[in-house]
């Protein structure tokens, strides 16, 4: 069994309300030692913070997802600033641009995206980026903002776009889609990409692997993603697991945040 980190899982999603403790236990049994849970809107921040306090392997990221544009208010960016100041967040996200859905106003998306990038740069926090049908503009905005690091979640671009992200020091989040044989471009990129920029992610409850098509996804299944990528790269699963876990620990500074969690736990009162 390997020690793995799921770099992107929406553990607070309502689809886990019926059996969340069991999902977490299954992940632990599968060797998942850390899970990054990104937010989608302001309403999700307290839920994710509570999960991170209840489960030592859960680490929160707070942000405003472009697909939830209708839920956001301009004051949410200022509120996000306050949430980031308490030191619990390992990243800002999920943020980004989504030009796939015509009903999402591009200008409003840009305003929230740039505002959050500025908060991340001010606090030297990594960003978790959503870039559906918008990767070119996302990359340009990241470069223009400067002094940023992070991961482009569920990467689906070209090799040239991937290389541009690596040049800026950005990681690629790779999950269930790579297990589909028809995803030839993605599989080709993953097979040859520099291993230091590779992160494993489930994106649960979404994006299950090919063997679980149509089912609710779970973080424990990143073992199947690991197996697929190891086969594509002709590398051992042991080496790949160690490298991707080290990448996640380094990007999100998880050793530091684990110590902070323990210190907060030690400060909690133990009795009446």
C-alpha positions, 0 to 999 in steps of 0.5 A: 500500500502506498502513501498517496495524497488526493490533491482535489476532492470535494469531500463536503459535497452533499453526495457524501452526506449519507456516508462521509465517515465511511468514505474517509475510512475507505480512503485511509484503508487505501493509503490516502494520507492527505486530501485537499478539499477546495471550496466552490462558494462562500457557503462551503467555507465553514463546512470545509473548515469543520471537516479539516478540524474533524479529520487530520488528513483533510486540508482546506482551500477556500475560494470562489469557483467560476461555475458558481458565479450566481452564488457569489457577491462582490463582498465575498472577495473581501470575506475570503481575505479574512478567511485566509488570514487565520492560517488554516488554508493550504491554497486559494481555490477553486478559482479560475475561468469557465467559458464552456457555459454560455450563461456565465458572464466572462467579465464577472468571472475575470473580476473574481479570478483576478481578485483571488489571484491577488490574495494568493500572491499577497499571502504566498499561497498556491492556487487551485485553478479551474480552466474549462475552455479557457486555458489560454486566457487562464495561463496569460492571466497567471503569467501577467499576475506573476509570483504565483504557483499552484495546480491546474486541476483536471488538465485537458489542454495541449502539450504546448499549453502544459509546457507553458504552465511548467515554465511558470512552475505550475503543476497538472492535476491528473485524475479519472479522465487519463484512464479512458483509452480515448483520451490519447492527447492527455495520456501522451502528455502524462506519459512524458511530462516532468514528474515534478509537476504531476499531482494525483486527484480524484475530483470526487464525487465527479470524474470517476475512472473508466472502470467506474463510469457513471458511479459516484467517485471516491478518493480511494480510487486514485490508486487506479489513477496511479496504476494507469499513469505508472503503466503509461510512463513505464515506471513503478507504482512505488516511485510514482506514488512517492514522487506525486506525494512529495510534490503535493506536500511541497506545493501545499506545504503540508508538513507545516500545516500538519504541525499547525493542526497539531498545535491547535489540537493541543490548545483545545480544552480537554474537559469541562 
